[in-house]
Amino acid sequence: MGIRVDVLPLDVNTPGQGLLRITGWEGASEGLQCSLQSSQSHEFLHEGGHWGNVAHWFRLDNLSAVAGSPAIETRIGPNLINPLLQASGTATFRIEVSNPQTGRSDLGMVRINSAVMASVESGPALEKSPPPAPLPSATVIVEPPAAPTPEPAPAVAAAPEPEPEPEPKPAAAAAAAAPTVAAKQGNKWLLPLLILIVLALAAGGGWWWFNRSAAEAPAPAPVPPEDKPATQVDGAKPCSLESMKSQTSLAFLQSCIQSKPDSAALLEVISVAKANDQCDVAQRLYANRANTGDIQIATAYAHEYDPKYHQPSNCFKAPEAATAASWYETILGFDENNAEAKQRYEELKP
C-alpha cells in the first residue's frame, strides 16, 4: 500500500500549525521532499496556496523519529495546512515523498485530523480598533460640568425682599385689639373644623391613590404573553432542503454535520442535494464523512466515480477511475482488510 501520511495537531493546538507524520518510509530521512496532488482537479499544490498542472516539491526539513512508532514527522505551517483544509471539502490528496539523492520515492494518501485548524486571518482582528471611537463621547460628557455655572441663578432666591409680607402683622395687631373674648369663642369651633377638613382631604387622597394604583397594576400583565409567541418560531432543520438553499455550501455543511446524522440519514441528504443540483453540497458531505473514516459514505463516494458503479447525474456526469481509486485507498487507510476496496483499488489505481 505504500506509506501512510497524517496531518496532526500540535500538543497545544495552534491554528495554521501541525505535524506531518509519515509512517512506513524506508530509507534515510535527510533531504526528503514531497508533492501534493488533488484527487478532484488532479492539480498540484504550489507555494502561496496555488494549484498547478506541474508537480511542486516542498522540502521536509527537521524530520525526526516518532517514539514507539515506525514513523517520522516534521512541523508544517499555513503554507500547507490552509490550502489543504480549504480544498478538503471536496477532495482527497495524494502525496509523493521522494529522496532526490537516492532516487527513492513512495506514494500515499493524506489523512487530515479533524482537530487541525486553519490559521486565523489577521485582517478581521484589526477591525476591532473602532472601539476607541467612544472617546469623543467622553469629551461631550466634560461639557455638561460647564453648565452648572448658571447655578448662580439661585441667587435670585435673594428675592426674599418680598419680606414686606410681614406687613400683615399690623392686621394681626389690630385683630389683637379686638375683644379677646370674641377671639376665644371663635377658636373653639374653628380649630375642630380645620382638623375635620384636613382629615377628610387625607382620606379622599388615600382613596384616590389606592384606586389608581389598583387600576394600573393589571396593565403590565398582558405584556408577557405577547413576548412568548415571538420566541416560539422554529427555523429550518439543519439538514433540510430549505436550509440547504438558504445557506452557503460551507455553512450548510457545518450545521448539518454538527447535527450528527447517521450514515443512512446523510446518504438521504446527499440524494436530495444531487436531485436539486446542489453538487458542491453533495461533494462536501461525501468528502467530510469519508475523510473521518465513515466506510459506508466513503464507499458510496467511490462508487460515484467508479466506472463499474457510476450512474450519470448533473453532479457526477462521467466516471473518473483515478478519483475512485483515491477514495478506495482512503477506505483501506481506515480498514486495510476491506475486500471490495482492495479489489477495486488494484483494478483502478494509475
C-alpha positions in Angstrom: 0.0 0.0 0.0 3.0 2.3 0.4 3.3 5.0 3.1 0.7 6.4 5.3 0.7 10.2 5.8 -1.2 12.0 8.6 -1.6 15.8 9.3 -2.0 16.0 13.1 -2.5 18.9 15.5 0.3 20.1 17.8 0.1 19.2 21.5 -1.1 22.7 22.0 -3.4 23.0 19.1 -2.4 26.1 17.1 -4.3 27.5 14.1 -2.3 27.0 10.9 0.3 24.7 12.6 0.5 21.0 12.7 2.7 17.9 12.2 3.2 15.9 9.0 3.7 12.3 10.1 5.0 9.7 7.6 4.6 6.0 8.5 6.2 3.2 6.6 9.0 5.2 4.9 12.1 3.0 4.3 15.4 4.8 3.9 17.1 7.9 5.1 15.0 10.8 6.3 17.5 13.6 5.4 16.8 15.6 2.3 13.2 14.4 1.8 10.7 16.4 -0.2 7.0 15.9 -1.1 4.4 16.9 -3.7 0.7 17.1 -3.1 -2.0 16.4 -5.7 -5.8 16.9 -5.5 -7.9 13.9 -6.4 -10.6 16.3 -7.7 -8.7 18.6 -10.0 -5.5 16.4 -10.4 -3.5 19.6 -9.9 -0.5 20.0 -7.6 -0.2 22.4 -4.7 2.3 25.2 -5.1 3.7 27.9 -2.7 1.1 30.6 -1.9 -1.8 28.1 -1.9 -2.0 28.0 -5.7 -2.6 24.8 -7.7 -1.0 24.0 -11.0 -0.5 21.2 -13.5 3.2 20.7 -12.8 4.3 19.0 -9.5 5.9 21.3 -7.0 8.2 19.9 -4.3 8.1 21.0 -0.7 11.2 20.4 1.4 10.7 18.3 4.6 13.3 19.7 6.9 13.9 18.7 10.5 12.3 15.2 10.3 12.6 13.3 13.5 11.6 9.8 14.6 8.4 9.2 16.5 8.9 7.4 19.8 7.4 3.9 19.8 6.3 4.1 16.1 7.9 3.3 12.7 7.2 6.9 11.7 9.0 10.2 11.1 7.4 13.6 11.4 8.1 17.3 11.0 6.2 20.5 11.8 4.4 22.3 8.9 2.7 25.7 8.7 -0.1 27.6 7.0 1.5 27.3 3.5 0.4 23.6 3.6 -2.4 23.4 6.2 -4.5 26.3 4.9 -4.9 25.2 1.3 -5.3 21.5 2.2 -8.1 22.4 4.7 -9.8 24.7 2.2 -9.9 22.0 -0.5 -10.6 19.1 1.7 -14.3 19.6 1.5 -14.4 18.1 -2.0 -11.1 16.2 -2.5 -8.6 13.9 -1.1 -4.8 14.4 -1.6 -2.2 12.1 -3.0 1.3 12.7 -1.6 4.5 11.6 -3.1 7.5 11.5 -0.8 10.9 11.5 -2.6 14.6 11.5 -1.8 16.3 13.1 -4.8 19.7 11.9 -3.6 18.9 8.2 -3.7 16.1 8.3 -6.2 13.7 6.6 -3.8 10.0 7.7 -3.7 6.7 6.4 -2.4 3.0 7.3 -2.7 0.2 7.6 -0.1 -2.9 9.4 0.8 -3.0 12.4 3.2 -5.3 12.0 6.2 -6.1 15.2 7.9 -7.1 15.0 11.6 -10.4 16.8 12.3 -8.8 18.8 15.1 -6.4 20.6 12.7 -7.4 24.2 12.2 -6.6 26.8 9.5 -4.8 29.9 10.6 -6.9 32.9 11.8 -6.8 35.8 9.4 -5.3 38.9 10.9 -7.5 41.2 8.8 -10.7 40.9 10.7 -9.0 41.2 14.1 -7.8 44.7 13.1 -11.4 45.7 12.7 -11.7 45.7 16.4 -9.8 49.0 16.5 -13.1 51.0 16.1 -13.8 50.8 19.9 -11.7 53.9 20.5 -14.5 55.8 18.8 -16.3 56.2 22.2 -13.6 58.7 23.3 -15.4 61.6 21.7 -18.4 60.9 23.9 -16.1 61.4 26.9 -15.4 64.9 25.7 -19.1 65.5 25.4 -19.5 64.5 29.0 -16.9 67.1 30.0 -19.0 69.9 28.6 -22.0 69.4 31.0 -20.0 70.4 34.0 -19.7 73.9 32.5 -23.5 74.1 32.5 -23.7 74.2 36.3 -22.2 77.7 36.2 -25.7 79.1 35.8 -26.2 77.9 39.4 -25.6 81.5 40.5 -29.2 81.9 39.3 -30.3 80.6 42.6 -29.1 84.0 43.8 -32.5 85.0 42.7 -33.5 83.4 45.9 -32.3 86.7 47.3 -35.8 87.8 46.3 -36.7 87.3 49.9 -37.1 91.1 49.5 -40.8 90.4 49.5 -40.3 90.3 53.2 -42.8 93.1 53.3 -45.3 90.2 53.7 -44.8 90.5 57.4 -46.9 93.7 57.0 -50.0 91.7 57.7 -48.8 91.7 61.3 -50.2 95.1 61.8 -53.5 93.5 60.9 -52.9 90.8 63.4 -52.1 93.5 65.9 -55.4 95.2 65.0 -57.1 91.9 65.5 -55.4 91.6 68.8 -57.0 94.9 69.7 -60.4 93.3 69.2 -62.1 91.9 72.3 -60.2 88.8 73.4 -63.4 87.2 74.5 -64.7 87.0 70.9 -61.4 85.6 69.6 -61.5 82.8 72.2 -65.1 81.9 71.4 -64.2 81.7 67.6 -61.2 79.5 68.2 -63.3 76.9 70.0 -65.2 75.9 66.8 -62.6 77.0 64.1 -59.9 74.6 65.2 -62.0 71.4 65.2 -63.4 72.4 61.8 -60.0 72.7 60.3 -59.0 69.3 61.7 -62.0 67.7 60.1 -61.3 69.3 56.8 -57.7 68.0 56.8 -58.8 64.5 57.8 -61.4 64.5 55.0 -58.8 65.6 52.4 -56.3 63.0 53.6 -59.0 60.2 53.5 -60.1 61.3 50.0 -56.5 61.4 48.7 -55.8 58.0 50.1 -58.9 56.5 48.5 -58.0 58.1 45.1 -54.3 56.9 45.3 -55.4 53.3 46.2 -57.9 53.1 43.4 -55.5 54.5 40.8 -52.6 52.1 41.8 -55.1 49.1 41.8 -56.3 50.1 38.3 -52.8 50.5 36.9 -51.4 47.2 38.4 -53.1 44.8 35.9 -51.9 46.8 32.9 -48.4 45.2 32.7 -49.9 41.6 32.9 -50.7 41.3 29.2 -47.1 42.2 28.2 -45.5 38.7 28.9 -47.9 36.7 26.8 -47.1 38.9 23.8 -43.3 38.1 24.1 -43.7 34.3 24.4 -45.2 33.5 21.0 -42.4 35.5 19.3 -39.7 33.2 20.7 -41.5 30.0 19.6 -40.7 30.4 15.9 -38.5 27.4 14.8 -36.0 27.6 11.9 -35.5 25.1 9.2 -33.8 21.8 10.3 -30.0 21.7 9.8 -30.0 19.1 7.0 -33.3 20.1 5.3 -33.6 21.3 1.6 -34.8 24.7 2.9 -31.6 25.1 4.9 -29.5 23.9 2.0 -30.9 26.5 -0.3 -30.7 29.4 2.1 -27.1 29.0 3.1 -23.7 28.7 1.5 -22.5 25.1 1.0 -19.8 25.5 3.7 -22.3 26.9 6.2 -24.8 24.2 5.5 -22.0 21.5 5.8 -21.1 22.8 9.2 -24.7 23.0 10.6 -25.7 19.6 9.1 -22.6 17.7 10.3 -23.0 19.2 13.8 -26.4 17.7 14.0 -24.6 14.3 13.7 -26.9 12.4 11.2 -26.0 8.7 10.9 -24.7 7.3 7.6 -28.1 6.3 6.2 -29.6 9.7 7.0 -26.6 11.5 5.5 -26.9 9.5 2.3 -30.5 10.7 2.0 -29.4 14.3 2.4 -26.8 13.7 -0.3 -29.5 12.3 -2.6 -31.7 15.4 -2.1 -28.7 17.6 -2.8 -28.0 15.7 -6.1 -31.6 15.9 -7.1 -31.7 19.6 -6.6 -28.3 20.3 -8.3 -26.6 21.2 -5.1 -23.5 19.5 -6.3 -21.0 21.3 -4.1 -23.1 20.4 -1.0 -23.2 16.7 -2.1 -19.4 16.5 -2.7 -18.6 18.3 0.6 -20.8 16.0 2.6 -19.3 12.9 0.9 -15.7 14.1 1.4 -16.2 15.3 5.0 -17.5 12.0 6.3 -15.3 9.8 4.1 -12.2 11.5 5.5 -13.3 10.8 9.0 -13.5 7.1 8.4 -17.1 6.6 7.6 -16.7 3.5 5.4 -20.3 3.5 4.1 -20.1 7.1 3.0 -16.6 6.6 1.5 -17.7 3.6 -0.4 -20.7 5.4 -1.8 -18.5 8.3 -2.9 -16.0 6.0 -4.6 -19.0 4.4 -6.5 -19.9 7.8 -7.8 -16.6 7.8 -9.8 -16.0 4.1 -10.3 -16.8 3.1 -13.9 -18.3 -0.2 -12.6 -20.9 1.6 -10.4 -21.2 5.1 -12.0 -24.7 6.4 -12.6 -24.7 9.7 -14.6 -26.1 12.8 -12.9 -25.6 16.5 -13.1 -23.2 16.3 -10.2 -21.3 13.2 -11.4 -21.5 13.3 -15.1 -18.7 10.9 -16.0 -16.7 8.2 -14.2 -13.2 9.0 -13.0 -11.1 5.9 -12.3 -8.3 7.7 -10.7 -10.6 9.6 -8.3 -12.4 6.4 -7.4 -9.1 4.7 -6.7 -8.1 7.5 -4.4 -11.3 7.0 -2.3 -10.8 3.2 -2.2 -7.3 3.9 -1.0 -8.8 6.2 1.7 -11.0 3.3 2.8 -8.0 1.0 3.0 -6.3 3.6 5.2 -9.1 3.0 7.8 -9.9 -0.6 7.1 -7.0 -2.4 5.4 -8.9 -5.7 5.1 -11.8 -4.2 3.2 -12.1 -6.7 0.3 -14.1 -4.6 -2.1 -11.8 -1.6 -1.6 -8.7 -3.8 -2.2 -10.1 -5.3 -5.4 -11.3 -2.0 -6.9 -8.2 -0.2 -5.9 -5.9 -2.7 -7.6 -8.0 -2.6 -10.8 -8.3 1.2 -10.9 -5.0 2.6 -9.5 -2.9 4.5 -12.0 
